Amino acid sequence: MLFAPRSGGVKRYLLSKKAWLEANRPSVAHTLVVPGAKHRADSSGIVQLHAAKLPFGDGYRWPSSVRRWGAWVASMNPTVIEAGDPYTPGQGALEAGQRAGCPVVGFCHSDPAGLAALHFGEWAKKPVEKRWAKLFSQFDRVVSPSRFIARRLEEAGVGDIVIRPLGVEVGTFHPDRRDRDWLLKKLGLEADARLLCFAGRPAKEKNVDVLIDAVQRLGAPYYLVLVGAGAGMPAEDRVISLPYEKDPKAVARIIASCDAFVHANDKEPFGLIVLEAMACGRPVVGVDAGGVAETVDLSVGQLARSADPADYAEAVEALFARDVEALGQAARVKTVEQFAWGRVFEDLSMLYGELSGRSEFVRPQETAPLN
């Protein structure tokens, strides 16, 4: 369900993994089964199954039939199934695993119980958490992108969790894309402007309102540049909204051309966009909570004490009191050394090989592709 025209980190992870496997594990055939407007399968290896569009869901779709989803996945004779969704596709993946007799990995990209509490109130948290735990307890292995999500799963009663952080395409997200003069001209700003960037969905949990409040507290010379996240919001002083960018290179150019990246979600499962900003050579201001706090430290940015706008504004000022460019250079080095997709997917392939007993996942082999 987390795969839509305007999806963020999960979609980029899935497409990056598919491309990496094609290039580095030619004997492994990787098929993505995702919701779509109609049934469609082509040579790209992406299968779309019809699913109803969610109202106010920014293009997301909700598959209704677990049985149909499971039957489609099982018909591909998979060797390993990775379920990246706690809803119908996740249940369908378990059913497909039983039919095909193969292991099923649950990759936990979100905290649905936390989201339920945020959007509907605390009363909604426990029933969703119970259902979440029941589903993930059935997977042969559970993968978490962060210690934060691993702890949430453990609190819900899920065990056998391995932590595998997400990564970044360090060639696409690169400091060489920086063109500050171009961006200043595009925005109509002077050279002394301090540009804070956030790129992402305009979702409540992203705490975009905290970023807006913080930049208004800061005043001149700070400006907040929202890429995609400002959709539908009223005009605000010192806030500039740019449209959603589908092309990762275009996103990288904007991020690299700003002075710092800002991210105020204190319950972020991982924060792939944060890694992408760091790969662009930009320091990050985050909140000392959630998955972002596991990636960002004082060597590459600044962490606010909380998601309170006053605390956040203070963290931004603290960042700019330091050597912003040196921090950005350190951020680039950290992503290349620790989070390049090649390293991440090698580790994940080892897990697939362990679960399936197939060496094709561990080393390239010129044989008929596995599914």
N, C-alpha and C positions, 0 to 999 in steps of 0.2 A: 504494500500500500504506500510505502514511502518513496515510490518512484513515480514522479509526475513531471510535466513539462517544466515547472519551475522549482523542482526539488533542489535541495542543497547538498550537504555533505554525504548523505547515504548514497545518493545517486552517483556522485563523483567517485565514491569508493567502489561501487559495483562496476562502473564502466572502466575505471582504472585497473581493477583486478582482472577483468575480462581481457583487456588489452595486454596486460603483463603475462597472463597465462598463455595467450596466443603467441607471444614473442619468445617466452622462456620455457614453456612446457607444451611443445607442439603435440605431444601425445595425449594431452588432456583437452577434451572438448568442453567448453564452458557455455552453458545456456542460461540466460536470464528469463525467468517467467514473471511477468509484471502485469498489473492491471492496465487496461486500455479502453478506448471508446468502442472497439470491436475486436473480434478474434483476428489475429494476424501473426503469421510466422514467415520469416524470410531467411535469407542466407546470412544475415547479420548475427544470428545466434540469439536474438531477442524475440521471445514469444509473448504476445499480448493476449490476455484473456479478458473478455468483456466484463466490465464492472461499472456500477452506477457512480456517477459523479457526485461528490459530496457538496451540499450547499455551503457556501462560504469556505470551501476547502482549498481555494487557490489551485484548482486542477487535480487535487487528489481524488482517488476513486476507491470505493469500498466493495470488494468482491463479496458476494452473498453466499455462495455454495462451497462449503468445505469439501464435499464429496467430489464436485466437478474439478476443483483446484487440485485435489490429491490425485485424481485420475489422470489429469494432464501431465503432472510431474512424474508420476509412476510410469506412464507410457514411454518416457524417454530412457528407461532402463538406467537410472543414475547409479553411479558408484558411491557418491557422497552427495548429500543435500545440505545446503546451508540456507536456513530460514532467517531472514532479516526483519521479520515482522511478527508482532505478538498477536495479530488478529487472524482473520480467515486464512491468509497465506501460510501463517505459522502452523495452524491446525492442519491445513491441507498437506503441508510438508511432512508432518508426523504420520499422517495417513499414507502418504506416498512411500515413506520409508518402510512402513510395515508391508505394503504391497510388494515393493521392490527388494526387500530384505537388505537394505543398506543403512549405514549410520546417518543420523540427522543431527546437524550442528545448529544450535540456536545462537545467533549473533544478536546481542541485545544493544540496539542503537538508541533506545529511549527508556524513559521511566513513565509508563502510562499512568501509574498510580499517582505520581507527583503531578502530572499534567491534569488528571481528573480533579485533584484537590485545588489546583490553581484556577481551573475554569468553572468548577461547579461547587466548590466548598469542601471542607475537610470530611464531611459525611461520605463523600464519594471515594475517598482514598482506600479504605479497608476492603470493600468488595472488589474493586479493581485490582488491588494488590493480591488478593486471594486468587483471583482468576489468573493473573500474571504468573504467580508462583506455581500454580497447578500446571500451566502450559510449559514453562521452562524447566520444571522438574522432570519432564518426560523426554527431553532431548538427551542424546548420548553424550554430548559435551556442550557446555555453555561458554560462549566467548563474550568477554566484556572489553570495551575499548579503554576503560579507565578503572582505577581503584574506587572511584566514587560510585559508579554503576555496580561494580562488584559488591560493594558494601550494601547497596540498596537491595540487590538480589539476595544476599545472605540474610539480611533483615527480614525479607519476605519468606525465607525458608528454603532457598535454592542453594544447592551445593555443586561440587565438581565444576568450578568456574576457572577458566584460564583468562589472563589479561593479555590482549593483543591490541596495542594502540593502532590507530589509523595512521596514515602517512600523507605524503604530499608529492606532487609532480614538480620536482625541483627545477626542471627545465622550463616548464610553463610559468611557474611562479618564481620570478628571478629579479634581482635588483636592476638588471640591465633594462628592464621595462620602465624604469623611472623616467618621467618627463614632467617635472614640476612646472616648468614654464607653460607647457601645453595645457595642463590642468588649471592653472591660475587664470589663463586666458579664457578657457572654456567656462569657468565659474565667474569671471569678471571680478577677480580679487587682486589685491596688491601683493607684492613679494613678501611683505612682513606678516602675512596671514599664517596662522598655525592651523593646519588641516588635520582634523581627526576623522578617520574613516570607519564606517561600519557597513558591511555588506551582508545581506541575509534576508530572510522572510520577515514580513511585518507581523510576527506572531507575539502574543502576549508574553510568553515566557522569555522572549529575547530582551525584555526590559528596555526597549527603545526609548520609552518615556524617561527613564533614568538618565540616559545619554543626553536627551534634549534638555532636561532640567539642569544637568551638570554644566553643559556648554553655555546655557543662559546665565548661570551663576558666575562662570568664568569671565564672560564678556570678551571684549577685544583683547588680543587679536585672534581668538579661537573661533573656528567654524567647524560644524559637524556635517560631514558629507555622507549621506545615506544612499547606498546603492541597493535599490529594490525595497529596502525596509521602510521607506517613507510613503509607500503607495497608500492612497486613501486618507492620509493624515492632513490636517489643516496646516497652512503655512505658519512657520515659526521663525522668530528672530534668530539669526545666526545658524540656521539649519538649511542645508541645501539638499534637495531630493533629486536623485538621478534614477532613471528607470532601471528595471531588472536587466541584467546583462547575461545572455545565454553563453556567450563565448568566454571561456576561462581566461584567454589571453587579454581580452578587453577588461575583465575584472582585475587581472593582475596589473595592468597598466595604471588603472585608477588607484589601486591600493599602494603600489610602489611609488606613485607620485604624491601621495599624502605624507604627512610627517609622522603620524602614529596611527595604529589601529586600536579601536576601542570596542570592548565587549563586556556587557554588564549582566549577562545571564549567570546567576549564582547557582543554577541547577543544570548547567549544560552537561550532557553526557560525556562529550569529548571536546568538540569545538574545532572541526576540521578547518574552518575559515581562519582560525587563529594561526594554525600551522602555515597556511598559505600566505598570510600576511608576514609571518616571520621569514618564510622562504624568499619573500620579496625584499627582505632587508629592512623591515619596519619593526620597531619595538611595539609592544602591546601593553595596554592598560586593561587589566581584568579585575575580577573580584576574587578574594581569597576564599573561594568555596567552589564546589563542583569540579568538573573535569578540567576546566581551563587552569585552575590553580596547580594542576599536576604538570602542566607544560610551561607555564609562565612563572618565572621567578625574577629576582632582582638582577640577574645577569642579562636578561633579555627584555625587561620591562618593569612594570609596577603593578602591585595588587592593592586594590582598595579594601579597607576593613570590612565593608559591607556593600550591598547594592543601594544604599541610601545615597541620594544625589549629592549631598554635602561631602560624604566620604569619598565619593567617586571623583568629584571636582578636585578635592585635595590630592588624590592620587595622580591626576593628570598634571597638576602643577608640580608635584614631586618629580614626575618623569622629566618634565622640561627644565627642571633645575639641574639635571644631569646631562651627560653627553649623549644626546639622542642618536646621533649617527653611529657612535661606537656600540651602543646597545643594539642598533639595527644590524650591524655587522656580526655581532655575537649571535643574534637571533638566526641569521642566515646560516652560520656555521653549525649551530645546534640542529637545525632541521636537516641539513645535508648529512650530518654524521649520524643522527639518531632516527630520523623519520622519513627518509627517502623511500618511495614505494617499493623499490627492489628489496630492501632489507625487510620491510613489513611483510611482503608477500612470500618471501622465502620462509619466514617463521610460520606463516599461516599454512603454507604448503606442507611443512613438516607435520603439522597437526593433522591435515587431511591424510597424509601418508600413514601416520600412526593409527588413525581410526579405521582406515580402509585396508591396511596391509599391502597397499600398492606402491611400488617404488617409483612409478611414473610421476607421482606428486613431488618426490624429493629430488629427482634428477631427470634431465631431458632424455627422452628416448624416441627414436624414430620408429614408432609402431602405430597401429590403428588407434585413433583417439578414444580415450575413456570419456564417458559422460559424467 
